[in-house]
Amino acid sequence: MPGEFREKIVVISGASRGIGRGIALAFAREGAQTVLASSSAENLAVAAKAIAAEGPEPFTVAGDLRTLAGCELVFKLVNDRFHRCDALINNAGATRAGNFLELTDETWLDGFALKFFGAVRLTRLFWPLLKAAQGHVVNIIGGAARTVEPEFLIGGSVNAASANFAKGLSKLGMRDGVNVNAIHPGQTATERTMQLFQQRAAAQGKSVEELRTEALTKSGLRRMATPEDIAELTLFLCSERARQIQGTAIAVDGGTTPGNY
């Protein structure tokens, strides 16, 4: 895909760390003008510096994407600055793991606010620009949409809702010329994964290292995925080569998802 993304405007939510940052870096290396959206101005500054060393300097927006106002801020600044959007990567989201009986209403509502409603709002706001550009939406969701665990009920529920939203949105995309797809990462080596291990360890009364070893043994994986593994597929799904891929959800989990798809 040499040069395909040069000067394209690519908006990535949750782009200051982990998978989002890896995706932003991959697009920047291909010449895209990336827009990094996240809640932490400090983390965005660190990410932007690293990305600018390998591609165009990113445009950053710090805002609370759990709120409509935060999503509207991202859209306004992007629209005022660039007047277009070629790809929207909905990646932001951090749901808690833990003992179901100890997860409060506030924790459930917070889990849906960022990953689900953040993606819904950003997509709704950017859709006219995406339609004009005949662009792409990729929702980074997660394997828990398909494989549930009792210690990750919020994440599984949010992921399942997000997958349903992406599939339904793809039907609108067929009419409007916007490709919509989803990626379900498995366990990926990020700060977020470590945080989930810590929460699950507390819920089960085990150590983080015990859970990590058990997870790898149970799955049969030789290694965890890296943000780069997710980024490469995201690039492809946003390319012209992937125009016939519409409404799919692809697992990047080393083969750990059970069942036939």
Contacts in CASP RR format, 6 or more apart in sequence:
PFRMAT RR
TARGET T0000
AUTHOR 0000-0000-0000
METHOD contacts of the structure
MODEL  1
MPGEFREKIVVISGASRGIGRGIALAFAREGAQTVLASSSAENLAVAAKA
IAAEGPEPFTVAGDLRTLAGCELVFKLVNDRFHRCDALINNAGATRAGNF
LELTDETWLDGFALKFFGAVRLTRLFWPLLKAAQGHVVNIIGGAARTVEP
EFLIGGSVNAASANFAKGLSKLGMRDGVNVNAIHPGQTATERTMQLFQQR
AAAQGKSVEELRTEALTKSGLRRMATPEDIAELTLFLCSERARQIQGTAI
AVDGGTTPGNY
1 30 0 8 1.000
1 235 0 8 1.000
1 236 0 8 1.000
1 239 0 8 1.000
1 241 0 8 1.000
3 30 0 8 1.000
3 31 0 8 1.000
4 30 0 8 1.000
4 239 0 8 1.000
4 240 0 8 1.000
5 27 0 8 1.000
5 30 0 8 1.000
5 31 0 8 1.000
5 32 0 8 1.000
5 86 0 8 1.000
5 235 0 8 1.000
5 238 0 8 1.000
5 239 0 8 1.000
6 30 0 8 1.000
6 31 0 8 1.000
6 32 0 8 1.000
7 31 0 8 1.000
7 32 0 8 1.000
7 33 0 8 1.000
8 27 0 8 1.000
8 31 0 8 1.000
8 32 0 8 1.000
8 33 0 8 1.000
8 86 0 8 1.000
8 87 0 8 1.000
9 32 0 8 1.000
9 33 0 8 1.000
9 35 0 8 1.000
9 78 0 8 1.000
9 82 0 8 1.000
9 84 0 8 1.000
9 85 0 8 1.000
9 86 0 8 1.000
9 87 0 8 1.000
10 24 0 8 1.000
10 27 0 8 1.000
10 32 0 8 1.000
10 33 0 8 1.000
10 34 0 8 1.000
10 35 0 8 1.000
10 85 0 8 1.000
10 86 0 8 1.000
10 87 0 8 1.000
10 88 0 8 1.000
10 89 0 8 1.000
10 238 0 8 1.000
11 34 0 8 1.000
11 35 0 8 1.000
11 37 0 8 1.000
11 74 0 8 1.000
11 78 0 8 1.000
11 85 0 8 1.000
11 87 0 8 1.000
11 88 0 8 1.000
11 89 0 8 1.000
11 122 0 8 1.000
11 126 0 8 1.000
12 20 0 8 1.000
12 23 0 8 1.000
12 24 0 8 1.000
12 27 0 8 1.000
12 34 0 8 1.000
12 35 0 8 1.000
12 36 0 8 1.000
12 37 0 8 1.000
12 89 0 8 1.000
12 91 0 8 1.000
13 37 0 8 1.000
13 38 0 8 1.000
13 65 0 8 1.000
13 74 0 8 1.000
13 89 0 8 1.000
13 90 0 8 1.000
13 91 0 8 1.000
13 92 0 8 1.000
13 118 0 8 1.000
13 119 0 8 1.000
13 122 0 8 1.000
14 20 0 8 1.000
14 36 0 8 1.000
14 37 0 8 1.000
14 38 0 8 1.000
14 65 0 8 1.000
14 91 0 8 1.000
14 92 0 8 1.000
14 93 0 8 1.000
15 21 0 8 1.000
15 23 0 8 1.000
15 24 0 8 1.000
15 34 0 8 1.000
15 36 0 8 1.000
15 37 0 8 1.000
15 38 0 8 1.000
15 44 0 8 1.000
15 47 0 8 1.000
15 58 0 8 1.000
15 89 0 8 1.000
15 91 0 8 1.000
16 36 0 8 1.000
16 38 0 8 1.000
16 40 0 8 1.000
16 43 0 8 1.000
16 44 0 8 1.000
16 46 0 8 1.000
16 47 0 8 1.000
17 38 0 8 1.000
17 43 0 8 1.000
17 47 0 8 1.000
17 190 0 8 1.000
17 191 0 8 1.000
17 192 0 8 1.000
18 188 0 8 1.000
18 190 0 8 1.000
18 191 0 8 1.000
18 192 0 8 1.000
18 227 0 8 1.000
19 91 0 8 1.000
19 140 0 8 1.000
19 185 0 8 1.000
19 188 0 8 1.000
19 190 0 8 1.000
19 192 0 8 1.000
19 227 0 8 1.000
19 230 0 8 1.000
19 231 0 8 1.000
20 89 0 8 1.000
20 91 0 8 1.000
20 140 0 8 1.000
20 227 0 8 1.000
20 231 0 8 1.000
21 36 0 8 1.000
21 47 0 8 1.000
21 50 0 8 1.000
21 51 0 8 1.000
21 227 0 8 1.000
22 227 0 8 1.000
22 228 0 8 1.000
22 230 0 8 1.000
22 231 0 8 1.000
23 89 0 8 1.000
23 91 0 8 1.000
23 140 0 8 1.000
23 227 0 8 1.000
23 230 0 8 1.000
23 231 0 8 1.000
23 234 0 8 1.000
24 34 0 8 1.000
24 36 0 8 1.000
24 47 0 8 1.000
24 51 0 8 1.000
24 58 0 8 1.000
25 50 0 8 1.000
25 51 0 8 1.000
25 54 0 8 1.000
25 231 0 8 1.000
26 228 0 8 1.000
26 231 0 8 1.000
26 232 0 8 1.000
26 234 0 8 1.000
26 235 0 8 1.000
27 34 0 8 1.000
27 87 0 8 1.000
27 231 0 8 1.000
27 235 0 8 1.000
28 34 0 8 1.000
28 51 0 8 1.000
28 52 0 8 1.000
28 54 0 8 1.000
28 55 0 8 1.000
28 56 0 8 1.000
28 58 0 8 1.000
29 54 0 8 1.000
29 55 0 8 1.000
30 235 0 8 1.000
31 55 0 8 1.000
31 56 0 8 1.000
32 56 0 8 1.000
32 86 0 8 1.000
32 87 0 8 1.000
33 56 0 8 1.000
33 58 0 8 1.000
33 59 0 8 1.000
33 82 0 8 1.000
34 51 0 8 1.000
34 56 0 8 1.000
34 58 0 8 1.000
34 59 0 8 1.000
35 58 0 8 1.000
35 59 0 8 1.000
35 60 0 8 1.000
35 61 0 8 1.000
35 74 0 8 1.000
35 78 0 8 1.000
35 82 0 8 1.000
36 44 0 8 1.000
36 47 0 8 1.000
36 48 0 8 1.000
36 51 0 8 1.000
36 58 0 8 1.000
36 59 0 8 1.000
36 60 0 8 1.000
36 61 0 8 1.000
37 60 0 8 1.000
37 61 0 8 1.000
37 62 0 8 1.000
37 63 0 8 1.000
37 65 0 8 1.000
37 74 0 8 1.000
37 92 0 8 1.000
38 44 0 8 1.000
38 47 0 8 1.000
38 60 0 8 1.000
38 61 0 8 1.000
38 62 0 8 1.000
38 63 0 8 1.000
38 65 0 8 1.000
38 92 0 8 1.000
39 62 0 8 1.000
39 63 0 8 1.000
39 64 0 8 1.000
39 65 0 8 1.000
40 62 0 8 1.000
41 60 0 8 1.000
41 62 0 8 1.000
44 60 0 8 1.000
44 61 0 8 1.000
44 62 0 8 1.000
45 60 0 8 1.000
47 58 0 8 1.000
47 60 0 8 1.000
48 57 0 8 1.000
48 58 0 8 1.000
48 60 0 8 1.000
51 57 0 8 1.000
51 58 0 8 1.000
52 58 0 8 1.000
59 77 0 8 1.000
59 78 0 8 1.000
59 81 0 8 1.000
59 82 0 8 1.000
61 73 0 8 1.000
61 74 0 8 1.000
61 77 0 8 1.000
61 78 0 8 1.000
63 70 0 8 1.000
63 73 0 8 1.000
63 74 0 8 1.000
64 70 0 8 1.000
65 71 0 8 1.000
65 74 0 8 1.000
65 92 0 8 1.000
65 114 0 8 1.000
65 118 0 8 1.000
65 122 0 8 1.000
66 110 0 8 1.000
66 113 0 8 1.000
66 114 0 8 1.000
66 117 0 8 1.000
66 118 0 8 1.000
67 113 0 8 1.000
68 121 0 8 1.000
71 118 0 8 1.000
71 121 0 8 1.000
71 122 0 8 1.000
71 125 0 8 1.000
72 121 0 8 1.000
72 125 0 8 1.000
74 122 0 8 1.000
74 125 0 8 1.000
75 122 0 8 1.000
75 125 0 8 1.000
75 126 0 8 1.000
78 85 0 8 1.000
78 126 0 8 1.000
79 129 0 8 1.000
83 129 0 8 1.000
84 129 0 8 1.000
84 132 0 8 1.000
84 133 0 8 1.000
85 126 0 8 1.000
85 129 0 8 1.000
85 130 0 8 1.000
85 133 0 8 1.000
85 135 0 8 1.000
86 130 0 8 1.000
86 133 0 8 1.000
86 135 0 8 1.000
86 136 0 8 1.000
86 238 0 8 1.000
87 130 0 8 1.000
87 135 0 8 1.000
87 136 0 8 1.000
87 137 0 8 1.000
87 138 0 8 1.000
87 238 0 8 1.000
88 122 0 8 1.000
88 123 0 8 1.000
88 126 0 8 1.000
88 130 0 8 1.000
88 136 0 8 1.000
88 137 0 8 1.000
88 138 0 8 1.000
89 137 0 8 1.000
89 138 0 8 1.000
89 140 0 8 1.000
89 234 0 8 1.000
89 238 0 8 1.000
90 118 0 8 1.000
90 119 0 8 1.000
90 122 0 8 1.000
90 123 0 8 1.000
90 137 0 8 1.000
90 138 0 8 1.000
90 139 0 8 1.000
90 140 0 8 1.000
91 140 0 8 1.000
92 114 0 8 1.000
92 115 0 8 1.000
92 118 0 8 1.000
92 119 0 8 1.000
93 111 0 8 1.000
93 114 0 8 1.000
93 115 0 8 1.000
94 111 0 8 1.000
94 114 0 8 1.000
94 115 0 8 1.000
94 192 0 8 1.000
94 195 0 8 1.000
95 111 0 8 1.000
95 115 0 8 1.000
95 152 0 8 1.000
95 154 0 8 1.000
95 155 0 8 1.000
95 156 0 8 1.000
95 158 0 8 1.000
96 103 0 8 1.000
96 107 0 8 1.000
96 110 0 8 1.000
96 111 0 8 1.000
96 154 0 8 1.000
96 199 0 8 1.000
97 151 0 8 1.000
97 152 0 8 1.000
97 154 0 8 1.000
97 155 0 8 1.000
97 196 0 8 1.000
97 199 0 8 1.000
97 200 0 8 1.000
97 203 0 8 1.000
98 151 0 8 1.000
98 152 0 8 1.000
98 199 0 8 1.000
98 200 0 8 1.000
98 202 0 8 1.000
98 203 0 8 1.000
99 151 0 8 1.000
99 203 0 8 1.000
100 150 0 8 1.000
100 151 0 8 1.000
100 153 0 8 1.000
102 203 0 8 1.000
103 153 0 8 1.000
103 154 0 8 1.000
107 154 0 8 1.000
108 154 0 8 1.000
111 154 0 8 1.000
111 155 0 8 1.000
111 158 0 8 1.000
112 158 0 8 1.000
112 161 0 8 1.000
115 155 0 8 1.000
115 158 0 8 1.000
115 159 0 8 1.000
115 162 0 8 1.000
116 158 0 8 1.000
116 161 0 8 1.000
116 162 0 8 1.000
116 165 0 8 1.000
119 139 0 8 1.000
119 162 0 8 1.000
119 165 0 8 1.000
120 165 0 8 1.000
123 137 0 8 1.000
123 169 0 8 1.000
127 176 0 8 1.000
127 178 0 8 1.000
130 136 0 8 1.000
130 137 0 8 1.000
130 176 0 8 1.000
130 178 0 8 1.000
131 176 0 8 1.000
131 177 0 8 1.000
131 178 0 8 1.000
134 177 0 8 1.000
134 178 0 8 1.000
135 177 0 8 1.000
135 178 0 8 1.000
135 179 0 8 1.000
135 238 0 8 1.000
136 178 0 8 1.000
136 179 0 8 1.000
136 180 0 8 1.000
136 181 0 8 1.000
136 237 0 8 1.000
136 238 0 8 1.000
137 166 0 8 1.000
137 169 0 8 1.000
137 178 0 8 1.000
137 179 0 8 1.000
137 180 0 8 1.000
137 181 0 8 1.000
138 180 0 8 1.000
138 181 0 8 1.000
138 182 0 8 1.000
138 183 0 8 1.000
138 234 0 8 1.000
138 237 0 8 1.000
138 238 0 8 1.000
139 162 0 8 1.000
139 163 0 8 1.000
139 165 0 8 1.000
139 166 0 8 1.000
139 180 0 8 1.000
139 181 0 8 1.000
139 182 0 8 1.000
139 183 0 8 1.000
140 182 0 8 1.000
140 183 0 8 1.000
140 185 0 8 1.000
140 230 0 8 1.000
140 234 0 8 1.000
141 159 0 8 1.000
141 162 0 8 1.000
141 163 0 8 1.000
141 166 0 8 1.000
141 182 0 8 1.000
141 183 0 8 1.000
141 184 0 8 1.000
141 185 0 8 1.000
141 249 0 8 1.000
142 159 0 8 1.000
142 183 0 8 1.000
142 184 0 8 1.000
142 185 0 8 1.000
142 186 0 8 1.000
143 159 0 8 1.000
143 184 0 8 1.000
143 185 0 8 1.000
143 186 0 8 1.000
143 251 0 8 1.000
143 253 0 8 1.000
143 257 0 8 1.000
144 152 0 8 1.000
144 155 0 8 1.000
144 156 0 8 1.000
144 159 0 8 1.000
144 160 0 8 1.000
145 156 0 8 1.000
145 159 0 8 1.000
145 160 0 8 1.000
145 162 0 8 1.000
145 163 0 8 1.000
145 184 0 8 1.000
145 249 0 8 1.000
146 163 0 8 1.000
146 184 0 8 1.000
146 251 0 8 1.000
146 257 0 8 1.000
147 256 0 8 1.000
147 257 0 8 1.000
147 258 0 8 1.000
148 156 0 8 1.000
149 156 0 8 1.000
151 199 0 8 1.000
151 200 0 8 1.000
151 203 0 8 1.000
151 204 0 8 1.000
152 196 0 8 1.000
152 200 0 8 1.000
159 184 0 8 1.000
162 182 0 8 1.000
163 182 0 8 1.000
163 184 0 8 1.000
163 249 0 8 1.000
166 180 0 8 1.000
166 181 0 8 1.000
166 182 0 8 1.000
166 247 0 8 1.000
166 249 0 8 1.000
167 182 0 8 1.000
167 247 0 8 1.000
167 249 0 8 1.000
168 180 0 8 1.000
168 247 0 8 1.000
169 180 0 8 1.000
170 179 0 8 1.000
170 180 0 8 1.000
170 181 0 8 1.000
170 246 0 8 1.000
170 247 0 8 1.000
172 178 0 8 1.000
172 180 0 8 1.000
173 179 0 8 1.000
173 180 0 8 1.000
173 246 0 8 1.000
174 246 0 8 1.000
179 237 0 8 1.000
179 238 0 8 1.000
179 242 0 8 1.000
179 243 0 8 1.000
179 245 0 8 1.000
179 246 0 8 1.000
180 246 0 8 1.000
180 247 0 8 1.000
181 237 0 8 1.000
181 242 0 8 1.000
181 245 0 8 1.000
181 246 0 8 1.000
181 247 0 8 1.000
181 248 0 8 1.000
181 249 0 8 1.000
181 250 0 8 1.000
182 247 0 8 1.000
182 248 0 8 1.000
182 249 0 8 1.000
182 250 0 8 1.000
183 230 0 8 1.000
183 233 0 8 1.000
183 234 0 8 1.000
183 237 0 8 1.000
183 249 0 8 1.000
183 250 0 8 1.000
183 251 0 8 1.000
183 252 0 8 1.000
184 249 0 8 1.000
184 250 0 8 1.000
184 251 0 8 1.000
184 252 0 8 1.000
184 253 0 8 1.000
184 257 0 8 1.000
185 225 0 8 1.000
185 229 0 8 1.000
185 230 0 8 1.000
185 251 0 8 1.000
185 252 0 8 1.000
185 253 0 8 1.000
186 225 0 8 1.000
186 251 0 8 1.000
186 252 0 8 1.000
186 253 0 8 1.000
186 254 0 8 1.000
186 256 0 8 1.000
187 193 0 8 1.000
187 215 0 8 1.000
187 219 0 8 1.000
187 221 0 8 1.000
187 224 0 8 1.000
187 225 0 8 1.000
187 253 0 8 1.000
188 224 0 8 1.000
188 225 0 8 1.000
188 226 0 8 1.000
188 227 0 8 1.000
188 229 0 8 1.000
188 230 0 8 1.000
189 224 0 8 1.000
189 225 0 8 1.000
189 226 0 8 1.000
189 227 0 8 1.000
190 227 0 8 1.000
193 224 0 8 1.000
194 208 0 8 1.000
197 208 0 8 1.000
197 211 0 8 1.000
197 212 0 8 1.000
198 208 0 8 1.000
200 211 0 8 1.000
201 207 0 8 1.000
201 208 0 8 1.000
201 210 0 8 1.000
201 211 0 8 1.000
204 211 0 8 1.000
216 224 0 8 1.000
219 254 0 8 1.000
219 256 0 8 1.000
220 256 0 8 1.000
221 254 0 8 1.000
221 256 0 8 1.000
225 252 0 8 1.000
225 253 0 8 1.000
225 254 0 8 1.000
229 252 0 8 1.000
230 252 0 8 1.000
233 250 0 8 1.000
233 252 0 8 1.000
236 242 0 8 1.000
237 245 0 8 1.000
237 250 0 8 1.000
251 257 0 8 1.000
251 261 0 8 1.000
END
